[in-house]
Amino acid sequence: MVIHQQILKSAGAIIKKYQPKENIFTKGDSAQYYFQIVSGSVKMNNYDESGREYIQNFLKDGECFGESLLFIDHKYSMNAIAITFCEVLILKKTLFFNLIQQNPKLCFEMNKWLSKTAF
């Protein structure tokens, strides 16, 4: 789901910059932010017991990630790692909830997005 950058910024989002190979979040961290890529690419991955990497997804400009876990108060089950230099809009969980509660259309669009990504 893409939420217009100005809407996110007006809700309190900030842009954070990540270097290639830098962790955005790590498996086991608490979900505390909505993330949306402004520029760059991110991979979602995890590792098995023997250290083999399993790539779950590659994300690019405009895509969001980590949002589904905000709704269930759960820890991340994978890592998010910058592949390239990235600029990512991050919005605190409480501010994200305020945003979607005050904007029913955004809430509806978020539910549609989450339903589509479940398949």
Contacts in CASP RR format, 6 or more apart in sequence:
PFRMAT RR
TARGET T0000
AUTHOR 0000-0000-0000
METHOD contacts of the structure
MODEL  1
MVIHQQILKSAGAIIKKYQPKENIFTKGDSAQYYFQIVSGSVKMNNYDES
GREYIQNFLKDGECFGESLLFIDHKYSMNAIAITFCEVLILKKTLFFNLI
QQNPKLCFEMNKWLSKTAF
1 64 0 8 1.000
1 67 0 8 1.000
1 109 0 8 1.000
1 110 0 8 1.000
1 112 0 8 1.000
1 113 0 8 1.000
2 36 0 8 1.000
2 62 0 8 1.000
2 63 0 8 1.000
2 64 0 8 1.000
3 36 0 8 1.000
3 64 0 8 1.000
3 99 0 8 1.000
3 106 0 8 1.000
5 13 0 8 1.000
5 36 0 8 1.000
5 38 0 8 1.000
5 89 0 8 1.000
7 99 0 8 1.000
7 103 0 8 1.000
7 106 0 8 1.000
8 34 0 8 1.000
8 36 0 8 1.000
8 89 0 8 1.000
8 91 0 8 1.000
8 99 0 8 1.000
9 89 0 8 1.000
11 91 0 8 1.000
11 95 0 8 1.000
11 96 0 8 1.000
11 98 0 8 1.000
11 99 0 8 1.000
12 91 0 8 1.000
12 92 0 8 1.000
12 95 0 8 1.000
13 34 0 8 1.000
13 36 0 8 1.000
13 89 0 8 1.000
13 90 0 8 1.000
13 91 0 8 1.000
13 95 0 8 1.000
14 89 0 8 1.000
14 90 0 8 1.000
15 38 0 8 1.000
15 87 0 8 1.000
15 88 0 8 1.000
15 89 0 8 1.000
15 90 0 8 1.000
16 87 0 8 1.000
16 88 0 8 1.000
16 90 0 8 1.000
17 85 0 8 1.000
17 86 0 8 1.000
17 87 0 8 1.000
17 88 0 8 1.000
18 24 0 8 1.000
18 82 0 8 1.000
18 85 0 8 1.000
18 86 0 8 1.000
18 87 0 8 1.000
18 88 0 8 1.000
19 82 0 8 1.000
19 85 0 8 1.000
20 82 0 8 1.000
20 83 0 8 1.000
20 84 0 8 1.000
20 85 0 8 1.000
21 81 0 8 1.000
21 82 0 8 1.000
21 83 0 8 1.000
22 81 0 8 1.000
22 82 0 8 1.000
23 79 0 8 1.000
23 80 0 8 1.000
23 81 0 8 1.000
24 35 0 8 1.000
24 42 0 8 1.000
24 80 0 8 1.000
24 81 0 8 1.000
24 82 0 8 1.000
24 86 0 8 1.000
24 88 0 8 1.000
25 33 0 8 1.000
25 35 0 8 1.000
25 66 0 8 1.000
25 76 0 8 1.000
25 79 0 8 1.000
25 80 0 8 1.000
26 76 0 8 1.000
26 79 0 8 1.000
27 46 0 8 1.000
27 75 0 8 1.000
27 76 0 8 1.000
27 77 0 8 1.000
27 78 0 8 1.000
27 79 0 8 1.000
28 75 0 8 1.000
28 76 0 8 1.000
28 77 0 8 1.000
29 75 0 8 1.000
29 76 0 8 1.000
30 75 0 8 1.000
30 76 0 8 1.000
31 66 0 8 1.000
31 69 0 8 1.000
31 70 0 8 1.000
31 73 0 8 1.000
31 74 0 8 1.000
31 75 0 8 1.000
31 76 0 8 1.000
31 93 0 8 1.000
32 92 0 8 1.000
32 93 0 8 1.000
33 70 0 8 1.000
33 90 0 8 1.000
33 91 0 8 1.000
33 92 0 8 1.000
33 93 0 8 1.000
33 96 0 8 1.000
34 64 0 8 1.000
34 66 0 8 1.000
34 67 0 8 1.000
34 70 0 8 1.000
34 90 0 8 1.000
34 91 0 8 1.000
34 93 0 8 1.000
34 96 0 8 1.000
35 64 0 8 1.000
35 65 0 8 1.000
35 66 0 8 1.000
35 67 0 8 1.000
35 80 0 8 1.000
35 88 0 8 1.000
35 89 0 8 1.000
35 90 0 8 1.000
36 62 0 8 1.000
36 63 0 8 1.000
36 64 0 8 1.000
36 88 0 8 1.000
36 89 0 8 1.000
36 91 0 8 1.000
37 59 0 8 1.000
37 60 0 8 1.000
37 61 0 8 1.000
37 62 0 8 1.000
37 63 0 8 1.000
37 64 0 8 1.000
37 65 0 8 1.000
37 86 0 8 1.000
37 87 0 8 1.000
37 88 0 8 1.000
37 89 0 8 1.000
38 61 0 8 1.000
38 62 0 8 1.000
38 86 0 8 1.000
38 87 0 8 1.000
38 88 0 8 1.000
38 89 0 8 1.000
39 61 0 8 1.000
39 85 0 8 1.000
39 86 0 8 1.000
39 87 0 8 1.000
40 60 0 8 1.000
40 61 0 8 1.000
40 82 0 8 1.000
40 83 0 8 1.000
40 84 0 8 1.000
40 85 0 8 1.000
40 86 0 8 1.000
40 87 0 8 1.000
41 58 0 8 1.000
41 59 0 8 1.000
41 60 0 8 1.000
41 61 0 8 1.000
41 82 0 8 1.000
41 83 0 8 1.000
41 84 0 8 1.000
41 86 0 8 1.000
42 58 0 8 1.000
42 59 0 8 1.000
42 60 0 8 1.000
42 65 0 8 1.000
42 80 0 8 1.000
42 81 0 8 1.000
42 82 0 8 1.000
42 83 0 8 1.000
42 86 0 8 1.000
42 88 0 8 1.000
43 55 0 8 1.000
43 56 0 8 1.000
43 57 0 8 1.000
43 58 0 8 1.000
43 59 0 8 1.000
43 80 0 8 1.000
43 81 0 8 1.000
43 83 0 8 1.000
44 55 0 8 1.000
44 56 0 8 1.000
44 57 0 8 1.000
44 58 0 8 1.000
44 59 0 8 1.000
44 65 0 8 1.000
44 78 0 8 1.000
44 79 0 8 1.000
44 80 0 8 1.000
45 53 0 8 1.000
45 54 0 8 1.000
45 55 0 8 1.000
45 56 0 8 1.000
45 78 0 8 1.000
45 79 0 8 1.000
45 81 0 8 1.000
46 53 0 8 1.000
46 54 0 8 1.000
46 56 0 8 1.000
46 77 0 8 1.000
46 78 0 8 1.000
46 79 0 8 1.000
47 53 0 8 1.000
47 54 0 8 1.000
48 54 0 8 1.000
56 78 0 8 1.000
57 65 0 8 1.000
58 83 0 8 1.000
59 65 0 8 1.000
64 113 0 8 1.000
65 80 0 8 1.000
66 76 0 8 1.000
66 80 0 8 1.000
67 96 0 8 1.000
67 110 0 8 1.000
67 113 0 8 1.000
67 114 0 8 1.000
68 114 0 8 1.000
68 117 0 8 1.000
69 75 0 8 1.000
69 76 0 8 1.000
70 93 0 8 1.000
70 96 0 8 1.000
70 97 0 8 1.000
91 99 0 8 1.000
99 106 0 8 1.000
100 106 0 8 1.000
100 107 0 8 1.000
100 110 0 8 1.000
101 107 0 8 1.000
END
